[in-house]
Amino acid sequence: MTNNDKQTNADAIQRPENRQRLARATTEYFESLSPSELAEDQSLIESLSKASHKLDFDKDTEDHPEK
């Protein structure tokens, strides 16, 4: 993905109608989950959060510069 592609994607995300559509889709997703699915989702979120604290994103990008 080029920098131009990244900017185009960032611009699309910033459009109000796209943000509203994402908000609706997110709400619908979470409202559709059963209590056990919601608990599993929350567990995954917590695990990912804990794991991400071990990552050094700045170091990772320095070791693997974009081509």
PQR file of N, CA, C, O and H, with PARSE charges and radii, in Angstrom:
ATOM      1  N   MET A   1       0.858  -1.177   0.000 -0.4000 1.5000
ATOM      2  CA  MET A   1       0.000   0.000   0.000 -0.0000 2.0000
ATOM      3  C   MET A   1       0.898   1.232   0.000  0.5500 1.7000
ATOM      4  O   MET A   1       1.794   1.359   0.834 -0.5500 1.4000
ATOM      5  N   THR A   2       0.657   2.112  -0.915 -0.4000 1.5000
ATOM      6  CA  THR A   2       1.456   3.332  -1.020 -0.0000 2.0000
ATOM      7  C   THR A   2       0.937   4.393  -0.063  0.5500 1.7000
ATOM      8  O   THR A   2      -0.157   4.267   0.488 -0.5500 1.4000
ATOM      9  H   THR A   2      -0.071   2.009  -1.593  0.4000 1.0000
ATOM     10  N   ASN A   3       1.726   5.434   0.128 -0.4000 1.5000
ATOM     11  CA  ASN A   3       1.288   6.549   0.975 -0.0000 2.0000
ATOM     12  C   ASN A   3       0.032   7.194   0.408  0.5500 1.7000
ATOM     13  O   ASN A   3      -0.833   7.635   1.165 -0.5500 1.4000
ATOM     14  H   ASN A   3       2.614   5.537  -0.320  0.4000 1.0000
ATOM     15  N   ASN A   4      -0.077   7.254  -0.924 -0.4000 1.5000
ATOM     16  CA  ASN A   4      -1.257   7.828  -1.556 -0.0000 2.0000
ATOM     17  C   ASN A   4      -2.497   6.989  -1.247  0.5500 1.7000
ATOM     18  O   ASN A   4      -3.572   7.529  -0.987 -0.5500 1.4000
ATOM     19  H   ASN A   4       0.625   6.896  -1.539  0.4000 1.0000
ATOM     20  N   ASP A   5      -2.337   5.650  -1.277 -0.4000 1.5000
ATOM     21  CA  ASP A   5      -3.450   4.765  -0.927 -0.0000 2.0000
ATOM     22  C   ASP A   5      -3.873   4.967   0.523  0.5500 1.7000
ATOM     23  O   ASP A   5      -5.063   4.999   0.835 -0.5500 1.4000
ATOM     24  H   ASP A   5      -1.464   5.211  -1.488  0.4000 1.0000
ATOM     25  N   LYS A   6      -2.890   5.103   1.399 -0.4000 1.5000
ATOM     26  CA  LYS A   6      -3.181   5.309   2.821 -0.0000 2.0000
ATOM     27  C   LYS A   6      -3.942   6.612   3.022  0.5500 1.7000
ATOM     28  O   LYS A   6      -4.888   6.664   3.808 -0.5500 1.4000
ATOM     29  H   LYS A   6      -1.923   5.078   1.146  0.4000 1.0000
ATOM     30  N   GLN A   7      -3.535   7.663   2.317 -0.4000 1.5000
ATOM     31  CA  GLN A   7      -4.212   8.952   2.439 -0.0000 2.0000
ATOM     32  C   GLN A   7      -5.631   8.860   1.911  0.5500 1.7000
ATOM     33  O   GLN A   7      -6.553   9.421   2.503 -0.5500 1.4000
ATOM     34  H   GLN A   7      -2.766   7.621   1.679  0.4000 1.0000
ATOM     35  N   THR A   8      -5.815   8.158   0.800 -0.4000 1.5000
ATOM     36  CA  THR A   8      -7.156   7.985   0.230 -0.0000 2.0000
ATOM     37  C   THR A   8      -8.048   7.250   1.212  0.5500 1.7000
ATOM     38  O   THR A   8      -9.203   7.632   1.404 -0.5500 1.4000
ATOM     39  H   THR A   8      -5.066   7.703   0.318  0.4000 1.0000
ATOM     40  N   ASN A   9      -7.527   6.191   1.842 -0.4000 1.5000
ATOM     41  CA  ASN A   9      -8.303   5.450   2.843 -0.0000 2.0000
ATOM     42  C   ASN A   9      -8.616   6.330   4.048  0.5500 1.7000
ATOM     43  O   ASN A   9      -9.732   6.299   4.567 -0.5500 1.4000
ATOM     44  H   ASN A   9      -6.590   5.881   1.685  0.4000 1.0000
ATOM     45  N   ALA A  10      -7.644   7.108   4.493 -0.4000 1.5000
ATOM     46  CA  ALA A  10      -7.859   8.003   5.632 -0.0000 2.0000
ATOM     47  C   ALA A  10      -8.922   9.037   5.302  0.5500 1.7000
ATOM     48  O   ALA A  10      -9.769   9.351   6.139 -0.5500 1.4000
ATOM     49  H   ALA A  10      -6.737   7.133   4.072  0.4000 1.0000
ATOM     50  N   ASP A  11      -8.883   9.567   4.085 -0.4000 1.5000
ATOM     51  CA  ASP A  11      -9.884  10.545   3.666 -0.0000 2.0000
ATOM     52  C   ASP A  11     -11.279   9.922   3.655  0.5500 1.7000
ATOM     53  O   ASP A  11     -12.249  10.553   4.076 -0.5500 1.4000
ATOM     54  H   ASP A  11      -8.195   9.311   3.405  0.4000 1.0000
ATOM     55  N   ALA A  12     -11.375   8.686   3.173 -0.4000 1.5000
ATOM     56  CA  ALA A  12     -12.672   7.998   3.117 -0.0000 2.0000
ATOM     57  C   ALA A  12     -13.233   7.780   4.512  0.5500 1.7000
ATOM     58  O   ALA A  12     -14.437   7.924   4.727 -0.5500 1.4000
ATOM     59  H   ALA A  12     -10.588   8.174   2.831  0.4000 1.0000
ATOM     60  N   ILE A  13     -12.375   7.434   5.459 -0.4000 1.5000
ATOM     61  CA  ILE A  13     -12.824   7.200   6.831 -0.0000 2.0000
ATOM     62  C   ILE A  13     -13.346   8.498   7.448  0.5500 1.7000
ATOM     63  O   ILE A  13     -14.283   8.477   8.246 -0.5500 1.4000
ATOM     64  H   ILE A  13     -11.397   7.317   5.285  0.4000 1.0000
ATOM     65  N   GLN A  14     -12.745   9.615   7.083 -0.4000 1.5000
ATOM     66  CA  GLN A  14     -13.126  10.891   7.669 -0.0000 2.0000
ATOM     67  C   GLN A  14     -14.446  11.432   7.136  0.5500 1.7000
ATOM     68  O   GLN A  14     -15.030  12.324   7.751 -0.5500 1.4000
ATOM     69  H   GLN A  14     -11.983   9.632   6.435  0.4000 1.0000
ATOM     70  N   ARG A  15     -14.927  10.923   6.019 -0.4000 1.5000
ATOM     71  CA  ARG A  15     -16.186  11.420   5.470 -0.0000 2.0000
ATOM     72  C   ARG A  15     -17.316  11.126   6.447  0.5500 1.7000
ATOM     73  O   ARG A  15     -17.449   9.994   6.914 -0.5500 1.4000
ATOM     74  H   ARG A  15     -14.452  10.199   5.519  0.4000 1.0000
ATOM     75  N   PRO A  16     -18.128  12.124   6.760 -0.5600 1.5000
ATOM     76  CA  PRO A  16     -19.189  11.943   7.759  0.2800 2.0000
ATOM     77  C   PRO A  16     -20.117  10.767   7.458  0.5500 1.7000
ATOM     78  O   PRO A  16     -20.484  10.024   8.369 -0.5500 1.4000
ATOM     79  N   GLU A  17     -20.499  10.588   6.200 -0.4000 1.5000
ATOM     80  CA  GLU A  17     -21.422   9.493   5.893 -0.0000 2.0000
ATOM     81  C   GLU A  17     -20.768   8.133   6.134  0.5500 1.7000
ATOM     82  O   GLU A  17     -21.450   7.189   6.532 -0.5500 1.4000
ATOM     83  H   GLU A  17     -20.201  11.191   5.460  0.4000 1.0000
ATOM     84  N   ASN A  18     -19.473   8.019   5.902 -0.4000 1.5000
ATOM     85  CA  ASN A  18     -18.779   6.756   6.151 -0.0000 2.0000
ATOM     86  C   ASN A  18     -18.631   6.497   7.649  0.5500 1.7000
ATOM     87  O   ASN A  18     -18.759   5.363   8.110 -0.5500 1.4000
ATOM     88  H   ASN A  18     -18.919   8.786   5.578  0.4000 1.0000
ATOM     89  N   ARG A  19     -18.363   7.547   8.388 -0.4000 1.5000
ATOM     90  CA  ARG A  19     -18.262   7.393   9.845 -0.0000 2.0000
ATOM     91  C   ARG A  19     -19.605   6.996  10.438  0.5500 1.7000
ATOM     92  O   ARG A  19     -19.662   6.168  11.347 -0.5500 1.4000
ATOM     93  H   ARG A  19     -18.258   8.469   8.013  0.4000 1.0000
ATOM     94  N   GLN A  20     -20.687   7.579   9.931 -0.4000 1.5000
ATOM     95  CA  GLN A  20     -22.025   7.231  10.414 -0.0000 2.0000
ATOM     96  C   GLN A  20     -22.365   5.780  10.073  0.5500 1.7000
ATOM     97  O   GLN A  20     -22.936   5.060  10.891 -0.5500 1.4000
ATOM     98  H   GLN A  20     -20.641   8.251   9.193  0.4000 1.0000
ATOM     99  N   ARG A  21     -22.009   5.358   8.858 -0.4000 1.5000
ATOM    100  CA  ARG A  21     -22.279   3.980   8.445 -0.0000 2.0000
ATOM    101  C   ARG A  21     -21.480   2.999   9.314  0.5500 1.7000
ATOM    102  O   ARG A  21     -22.005   1.960   9.714 -0.5500 1.4000
ATOM    103  H   ARG A  21     -21.545   5.943   8.192  0.4000 1.0000
ATOM    104  N   LEU A  22     -20.228   3.320   9.602 -0.4000 1.5000
ATOM    105  CA  LEU A  22     -19.410   2.484  10.465 -0.0000 2.0000
ATOM    106  C   LEU A  22     -19.992   2.422  11.873  0.5500 1.7000
ATOM    107  O   LEU A  22     -20.024   1.352  12.482 -0.5500 1.4000
ATOM    108  H   LEU A  22     -19.801   4.164   9.276  0.4000 1.0000
ATOM    109  N   ALA A  23     -20.445   3.543  12.389 -0.4000 1.5000
ATOM    110  CA  ALA A  23     -21.042   3.579  13.726 -0.0000 2.0000
ATOM    111  C   ALA A  23     -22.294   2.703  13.778  0.5500 1.7000
ATOM    112  O   ALA A  23     -22.496   1.961  14.740 -0.5500 1.4000
ATOM    113  H   ALA A  23     -20.419   4.412  11.895  0.4000 1.0000
ATOM    114  N   ARG A  24     -23.136   2.791  12.740 -0.4000 1.5000
ATOM    115  CA  ARG A  24     -24.352   1.954  12.698 -0.0000 2.0000
ATOM    116  C   ARG A  24     -23.995   0.471  12.620  0.5500 1.7000
ATOM    117  O   ARG A  24     -24.582  -0.352  13.323 -0.5500 1.4000
ATOM    118  H   ARG A  24     -22.972   3.394  11.959  0.4000 1.0000
ATOM    119  N   ALA A  25     -23.040   0.138  11.771 -0.4000 1.5000
ATOM    120  CA  ALA A  25     -22.641  -1.261  11.610 -0.0000 2.0000
ATOM    121  C   ALA A  25     -22.054  -1.811  12.907  0.5500 1.7000
ATOM    122  O   ALA A  25     -22.318  -2.956  13.273 -0.5500 1.4000
ATOM    123  H   ALA A  25     -22.563   0.806  11.200  0.4000 1.0000
ATOM    124  N   THR A  26     -21.268  -1.006  13.592 -0.4000 1.5000
ATOM    125  CA  THR A  26     -20.679  -1.435  14.856 -0.0000 2.0000
ATOM    126  C   THR A  26     -21.757  -1.669  15.902  0.5500 1.7000
ATOM    127  O   THR A  26     -21.733  -2.670  16.617 -0.5500 1.4000
ATOM    128  H   THR A  26     -21.053  -0.076  13.294  0.4000 1.0000
ATOM    129  N   THR A  27     -22.702  -0.742  15.986 -0.4000 1.5000
ATOM    130  CA  THR A  27     -23.815  -0.888  16.935 -0.0000 2.0000
ATOM    131  C   THR A  27     -24.625  -2.148  16.628  0.5500 1.7000
ATOM    132  O   THR A  27     -24.950  -2.920  17.530 -0.5500 1.4000
ATOM    133  H   THR A  27     -22.722   0.072  15.405  0.4000 1.0000
ATOM    134  N   GLU A  28     -24.945  -2.347  15.362 -0.4000 1.5000
ATOM    135  CA  GLU A  28     -25.715  -3.528  14.965 -0.0000 2.0000
ATOM    136  C   GLU A  28     -24.970  -4.815  15.300  0.5500 1.7000
ATOM    137  O   GLU A  28     -25.569  -5.789  15.755 -0.5500 1.4000
ATOM    138  H   GLU A  28     -24.681  -1.720  14.629  0.4000 1.0000
ATOM    139  N   TYR A  29     -23.667  -4.810  15.074 -0.4000 1.5000
ATOM    140  CA  TYR A  29     -22.870  -6.002  15.375 -0.0000 2.0000
ATOM    141  C   TYR A  29     -22.962  -6.337  16.861  0.5500 1.7000
ATOM    142  O   TYR A  29     -23.284  -7.472  17.215 -0.5500 1.4000
ATOM    143  H   TYR A  29     -23.181  -4.018  14.705  0.4000 1.0000
ATOM    144  N   PHE A  30     -22.689  -5.379  17.726 -0.4000 1.5000
ATOM    145  CA  PHE A  30     -22.688  -5.659  19.151 -0.0000 2.0000
ATOM    146  C   PHE A  30     -24.083  -5.984  19.675  0.5500 1.7000
ATOM    147  O   PHE A  30     -24.221  -6.798  20.589 -0.5500 1.4000
ATOM    148  H   PHE A  30     -22.428  -4.458  17.438  0.4000 1.0000
ATOM    149  N   GLU A  31     -25.107  -5.372  19.121 -0.4000 1.5000
ATOM    150  CA  GLU A  31     -26.474  -5.682  19.544 -0.0000 2.0000
ATOM    151  C   GLU A  31     -26.911  -7.071  19.108  0.5500 1.7000
ATOM    152  O   GLU A  31     -27.816  -7.650  19.710 -0.5500 1.4000
ATOM    153  H   GLU A  31     -24.995  -4.711  18.379  0.4000 1.0000
ATOM    154  N   SER A  32     -26.280  -7.618  18.065 -0.4000 1.5000
ATOM    155  CA  SER A  32     -26.654  -8.934  17.561 -0.0000 2.0000
ATOM    156  C   SER A  32     -26.002 -10.080  18.335  0.5500 1.7000
ATOM    157  O   SER A  32     -26.391 -11.236  18.169 -0.5500 1.4000
ATOM    158  H   SER A  32     -25.545  -7.148  17.577  0.4000 1.0000
ATOM    159  N   LEU A  33     -25.021  -9.774  19.174 -0.4000 1.5000
ATOM    160  CA  LEU A  33     -24.298 -10.820  19.889 -0.0000 2.0000
ATOM    161  C   LEU A  33     -25.113 -11.367  21.054  0.5500 1.7000
ATOM    162  O   LEU A  33     -25.811 -10.631  21.752 -0.5500 1.4000
ATOM    163  H   LEU A  33     -24.705  -8.834  19.309  0.4000 1.0000
ATOM    164  N   SER A  34     -25.004 -12.680  21.242 -0.4000 1.5000
ATOM    165  CA  SER A  34     -25.598 -13.301  22.421 -0.0000 2.0000
ATOM    166  C   SER A  34     -24.718 -12.961  23.623  0.5500 1.7000
ATOM    167  O   SER A  34     -23.584 -12.517  23.445 -0.5500 1.4000
ATOM    168  H   SER A  34     -24.437 -13.277  20.675  0.4000 1.0000
ATOM    169  N   PRO A  35     -25.219 -13.160  24.837 -0.5600 1.5000
ATOM    170  CA  PRO A  35     -24.384 -12.871  26.014  0.2800 2.0000
ATOM    171  C   PRO A  35     -23.055 -13.635  26.004  0.5500 1.7000
ATOM    172  O   PRO A  35     -22.027 -13.081  26.392 -0.5500 1.4000
ATOM    173  N   SER A  36     -23.061 -14.887  25.569 -0.4000 1.5000
ATOM    174  CA  SER A  36     -21.803 -15.650  25.543 -0.0000 2.0000
ATOM    175  C   SER A  36     -20.864 -15.124  24.462  0.5500 1.7000
ATOM    176  O   SER A  36     -19.650 -15.085  24.663 -0.5500 1.4000
ATOM    177  H   SER A  36     -23.896 -15.338  25.254  0.4000 1.0000
ATOM    178  N   GLU A  37     -21.412 -14.720  23.321 -0.4000 1.5000
ATOM    179  CA  GLU A  37     -20.580 -14.139  22.257 -0.0000 2.0000
ATOM    180  C   GLU A  37     -19.996 -12.803  22.701  0.5500 1.7000
ATOM    181  O   GLU A  37     -18.843 -12.490  22.402 -0.5500 1.4000
ATOM    182  H   GLU A  37     -22.398 -14.752  23.157  0.4000 1.0000
ATOM    183  N   LEU A  38     -20.795 -12.023  23.410 -0.4000 1.5000
ATOM    184  CA  LEU A  38     -20.318 -10.739  23.908 -0.0000 2.0000
ATOM    185  C   LEU A  38     -19.186 -10.944  24.919  0.5500 1.7000
ATOM    186  O   LEU A  38     -18.198 -10.210  24.907 -0.5500 1.4000
ATOM    187  H   LEU A  38     -21.732 -12.278  23.653  0.4000 1.0000
ATOM    188  N   ALA A  39     -19.335 -11.949  25.797 -0.4000 1.5000
ATOM    189  CA  ALA A  39     -18.284 -12.254  26.770 -0.0000 2.0000
ATOM    190  C   ALA A  39     -17.011 -12.707  26.066  0.5500 1.7000
ATOM    191  O   ALA A  39     -15.912 -12.324  26.465 -0.5500 1.4000
ATOM    192  H   ALA A  39     -20.137 -12.545  25.807  0.4000 1.0000
ATOM    193  N   GLU A  40     -17.151 -13.523  25.018 -0.4000 1.5000
ATOM    194  CA  GLU A  40     -15.988 -13.973  24.254 -0.0000 2.0000
ATOM    195  C   GLU A  40     -15.311 -12.796  23.561  0.5500 1.7000
ATOM    196  O   GLU A  40     -14.084 -12.696  23.555 -0.5500 1.4000
ATOM    197  H   GLU A  40     -18.044 -13.834  24.693  0.4000 1.0000
ATOM    198  N   ASP A  41     -16.101 -11.918  22.987 -0.4000 1.5000
ATOM    199  CA  ASP A  41     -15.560 -10.737  22.321 -0.0000 2.0000
ATOM    200  C   ASP A  41     -14.792  -9.872  23.317  0.5500 1.7000
ATOM    201  O   ASP A  41     -13.699  -9.393  23.015 -0.5500 1.4000
ATOM    202  H   ASP A  41     -17.098 -11.999  22.993  0.4000 1.0000
ATOM    203  N   GLN A  42     -15.361  -9.674  24.495 -0.4000 1.5000
ATOM    204  CA  GLN A  42     -14.701  -8.868  25.523 -0.0000 2.0000
ATOM    205  C   GLN A  42     -13.396  -9.512  25.959  0.5500 1.7000
ATOM    206  O   GLN A  42     -12.408  -8.819  26.200 -0.5500 1.4000
ATOM    207  H   GLN A  42     -16.249 -10.063  24.740  0.4000 1.0000
ATOM    208  N   SER A  43     -13.388 -10.839  26.062 -0.4000 1.5000
ATOM    209  CA  SER A  43     -12.170 -11.553  26.432 -0.0000 2.0000
ATOM    210  C   SER A  43     -11.085 -11.368  25.373  0.5500 1.7000
ATOM    211  O   SER A  43      -9.915 -11.173  25.702 -0.5500 1.4000
ATOM    212  H   SER A  43     -14.190 -11.403  25.867  0.4000 1.0000
ATOM    213  N   LEU A  44     -11.478 -11.429  24.108 -0.4000 1.5000
ATOM    214  CA  LEU A  44     -10.519 -11.215  23.020 -0.0000 2.0000
ATOM    215  C   LEU A  44      -9.957  -9.792  23.057  0.5500 1.7000
ATOM    216  O   LEU A  44      -8.760  -9.582  22.859 -0.5500 1.4000
ATOM    217  H   LEU A  44     -12.428 -11.587  23.840  0.4000 1.0000
ATOM    218  N   ILE A  45     -10.827  -8.829  23.311 -0.4000 1.5000
ATOM    219  CA  ILE A  45     -10.391  -7.426  23.395 -0.0000 2.0000
ATOM    220  C   ILE A  45      -9.348  -7.262  24.503  0.5500 1.7000
ATOM    221  O   ILE A  45      -8.318  -6.617  24.308 -0.5500 1.4000
ATOM    222  H   ILE A  45     -11.799  -9.000  23.473  0.4000 1.0000
ATOM    223  N   GLU A  46      -9.626  -7.849  25.655 -0.4000 1.5000
ATOM    224  CA  GLU A  46      -8.699  -7.738  26.780 -0.0000 2.0000
ATOM    225  C   GLU A  46      -7.366  -8.416  26.471  0.5500 1.7000
ATOM    226  O   GLU A  46      -6.306  -7.887  26.806 -0.5500 1.4000
ATOM    227  H   GLU A  46     -10.462  -8.374  25.813  0.4000 1.0000
ATOM    228  N   SER A  47      -7.415  -9.582  25.834 -0.4000 1.5000
ATOM    229  CA  SER A  47      -6.188 -10.292  25.472 -0.0000 2.0000
ATOM    230  C   SER A  47      -5.361  -9.506  24.467  0.5500 1.7000
ATOM    231  O   SER A  47      -4.142  -9.410  24.602 -0.5500 1.4000
ATOM    232  H   SER A  47      -8.276 -10.012  25.561  0.4000 1.0000
ATOM    233  N   LEU A  48      -6.016  -8.948  23.468 -0.4000 1.5000
ATOM    234  CA  LEU A  48      -5.303  -8.148  22.472 -0.0000 2.0000
ATOM    235  C   LEU A  48      -4.699  -6.895  23.100  0.5500 1.7000
ATOM    236  O   LEU A  48      -3.591  -6.488  22.752 -0.5500 1.4000
ATOM    237  H   LEU A  48      -7.007  -9.026  23.359  0.4000 1.0000
ATOM    238  N   SER A  49      -5.425  -6.300  24.012 -0.4000 1.5000
ATOM    239  CA  SER A  49      -4.926  -5.109  24.680 -0.0000 2.0000
ATOM    240  C   SER A  49      -3.663  -5.423  25.473  0.5500 1.7000
ATOM    241  O   SER A  49      -2.679  -4.688  25.401 -0.5500 1.4000
ATOM    242  H   SER A  49      -6.326  -6.631  24.294  0.4000 1.0000
ATOM    243  N   LYS A  50      -3.694  -6.514  26.228 -0.4000 1.5000
ATOM    244  CA  LYS A  50      -2.520  -6.914  27.009 -0.0000 2.0000
ATOM    245  C   LYS A  50      -1.343  -7.236  26.099  0.5500 1.7000
ATOM    246  O   LYS A  50      -0.213  -6.840  26.383 -0.5500 1.4000
ATOM    247  H   LYS A  50      -4.494  -7.111  26.287  0.4000 1.0000
ATOM    248  N   ALA A  51      -1.600  -7.949  25.011 -0.4000 1.5000
ATOM    249  CA  ALA A  51      -0.530  -8.332  24.093 -0.0000 2.0000
ATOM    250  C   ALA A  51       0.066  -7.116  23.394  0.5500 1.7000
ATOM    251  O   ALA A  51       1.270  -7.078  23.137 -0.5500 1.4000
ATOM    252  H   ALA A  51      -2.518  -8.271  24.780  0.4000 1.0000
ATOM    253  N   SER A  52      -0.755  -6.132  23.087 -0.4000 1.5000
ATOM    254  CA  SER A  52      -0.265  -4.965  22.350 -0.0000 2.0000
ATOM    255  C   SER A  52       0.679  -4.111  23.180  0.5500 1.7000
ATOM    256  O   SER A  52       1.483  -3.361  22.625 -0.5500 1.4000
ATOM    257  H   SER A  52      -1.733  -6.162  23.295  0.4000 1.0000
ATOM    258  N   HIS A  53       0.593  -4.213  24.494 -0.4000 1.5000
ATOM    259  CA  HIS A  53       1.493  -3.431  25.344 -0.0000 2.0000
ATOM    260  C   HIS A  53       2.929  -3.907  25.212  0.5500 1.7000
ATOM    261  O   HIS A  53       3.858  -3.178  25.561 -0.5500 1.4000
ATOM    262  H   HIS A  53      -0.060  -4.822  24.945  0.4000 1.0000
ATOM    263  N   LYS A  54       3.123  -5.123  24.711 -0.4000 1.5000
ATOM    264  CA  LYS A  54       4.457  -5.679  24.543 -0.0000 2.0000
ATOM    265  C   LYS A  54       5.101  -5.232  23.234  0.5500 1.7000
ATOM    266  O   LYS A  54       6.302  -5.426  23.042 -0.5500 1.4000
ATOM    267  H   LYS A  54       2.368  -5.715  24.427  0.4000 1.0000
ATOM    268  N   LEU A  55       4.325  -4.639  22.339 -0.4000 1.5000
ATOM    269  CA  LEU A  55       4.832  -4.243  21.030 -0.0000 2.0000
ATOM    270  C   LEU A  55       5.424  -2.842  21.069  0.5500 1.7000
ATOM    271  O   LEU A  55       4.916  -1.951  21.749 -0.5500 1.4000
ATOM    272  H   LEU A  55       3.350  -4.481  22.495  0.4000 1.0000
ATOM    273  N   ASP A  56       6.489  -2.673  20.337 -0.4000 1.5000
ATOM    274  CA  ASP A  56       7.084  -1.358  20.149 -0.0000 2.0000
ATOM    275  C   ASP A  56       6.866  -0.998  18.686  0.5500 1.7000
ATOM    276  O   ASP A  56       7.672  -1.366  17.832 -0.5500 1.4000
ATOM    277  H   ASP A  56       6.902  -3.397  19.785  0.4000 1.0000
ATOM    278  N   PHE A  57       5.792  -0.288  18.390 -0.4000 1.5000
ATOM    279  CA  PHE A  57       5.428   0.012  17.023 -0.0000 2.0000
ATOM    280  C   PHE A  57       6.481   0.867  16.323  0.5500 1.7000
ATOM    281  O   PHE A  57       6.702   0.706  15.123 -0.5500 1.4000
ATOM    282  H   PHE A  57       5.137   0.010  19.084  0.4000 1.0000
ATOM    283  N   ASP A  58       7.125   1.761  17.043 -0.4000 1.5000
ATOM    284  CA  ASP A  58       8.162   2.581  16.441 -0.0000 2.0000
ATOM    285  C   ASP A  58       9.349   1.725  16.014  0.5500 1.7000
ATOM    286  O   ASP A  58       9.876   1.904  14.915 -0.5500 1.4000
ATOM    287  H   ASP A  58       6.946   1.891  18.018  0.4000 1.0000
ATOM    288  N   LYS A  59       9.768   0.813  16.855 -0.4000 1.5000
ATOM    289  CA  LYS A  59      10.883  -0.061  16.523 -0.0000 2.0000
ATOM    290  C   LYS A  59      10.513  -0.960  15.346  0.5500 1.7000
ATOM    291  O   LYS A  59      11.315  -1.144  14.430 -0.5500 1.4000
ATOM    292  H   LYS A  59       9.340   0.668  17.747  0.4000 1.0000
ATOM    293  N   ASP A  60       9.310  -1.516  15.366 -0.4000 1.5000
ATOM    294  CA  ASP A  60       8.886  -2.409  14.294 -0.0000 2.0000
ATOM    295  C   ASP A  60       8.916  -1.718  12.937  0.5500 1.7000
ATOM    296  O   ASP A  60       9.300  -2.342  11.947 -0.5500 1.4000
ATOM    297  H   ASP A  60       8.659  -1.366  16.110  0.4000 1.0000
ATOM    298  N   THR A  61       8.527  -0.461  12.862 -0.4000 1.5000
ATOM    299  CA  THR A  61       8.518   0.233  11.570 -0.0000 2.0000
ATOM    300  C   THR A  61       9.934   0.621  11.162  0.5500 1.7000
ATOM    301  O   THR A  61      10.217   0.710   9.967 -0.5500 1.4000
ATOM    302  H   THR A  61       8.215   0.046  13.666  0.4000 1.0000
ATOM    303  N   GLU A  62      10.821   0.851  12.107 -0.4000 1.5000
ATOM    304  CA  GLU A  62      12.208   1.156  11.774 -0.0000 2.0000
ATOM    305  C   GLU A  62      12.910  -0.076  11.208  0.5500 1.7000
ATOM    306  O   GLU A  62      13.734   0.043  10.302 -0.5500 1.4000
ATOM    307  H   GLU A  62      10.591   0.779  13.078  0.4000 1.0000
ATOM    308  N   ASP A  63      12.590  -1.248  11.731 -0.4000 1.5000
ATOM    309  CA  ASP A  63      13.210  -2.484  11.275 -0.0000 2.0000
ATOM    310  C   ASP A  63      12.690  -2.913   9.913  0.5500 1.7000
ATOM    311  O   ASP A  63      13.382  -3.620   9.180 -0.5500 1.4000
ATOM    312  H   ASP A  63      11.920  -1.345  12.467  0.4000 1.0000
ATOM    313  N   HIS A  64      11.471  -2.491   9.564 -0.4000 1.5000
ATOM    314  CA  HIS A  64      10.834  -2.888   8.312 -0.0000 2.0000
ATOM    315  C   HIS A  64      10.279  -1.669   7.594  0.5500 1.7000
ATOM    316  O   HIS A  64       9.065  -1.474   7.541 -0.5500 1.4000
ATOM    317  H   HIS A  64      10.909  -1.917  10.159  0.4000 1.0000
ATOM    318  N   PRO A  65      11.168  -0.843   7.039 -0.5600 1.5000
ATOM    319  CA  PRO A  65      10.654   0.359   6.355  0.2800 2.0000
ATOM    320  C   PRO A  65       9.786  -0.011   5.158  0.5500 1.7000
ATOM    321  O   PRO A  65      10.001  -1.030   4.502 -0.5500 1.4000
ATOM    322  N   GLU A  66       8.815   0.831   4.895 -0.4000 1.5000
ATOM    323  CA  GLU A  66       7.920   0.604   3.754 -0.0000 2.0000
ATOM    324  C   GLU A  66       8.709   0.697   2.471  0.5500 1.7000
ATOM    325  O   GLU A  66       9.598   1.536   2.323 -0.5500 1.4000
ATOM    326  H   GLU A  66       8.641   1.659   5.428  0.4000 1.0000
ATOM    327  N   LYS A  67       8.367  -0.181   1.546 -0.4000 1.5000
ATOM    328  CA  LYS A  67       9.080  -0.227   0.263 -0.0000 2.0000
ATOM    329  C   LYS A  67       8.552   0.818  -0.673  0.5500 1.7000
ATOM    330  O   LYS A  67       9.028   0.933  -1.802 -0.5500 1.4000
ATOM    331  H   LYS A  67       7.645  -0.862   1.666  0.4000 1.0000
TER
END
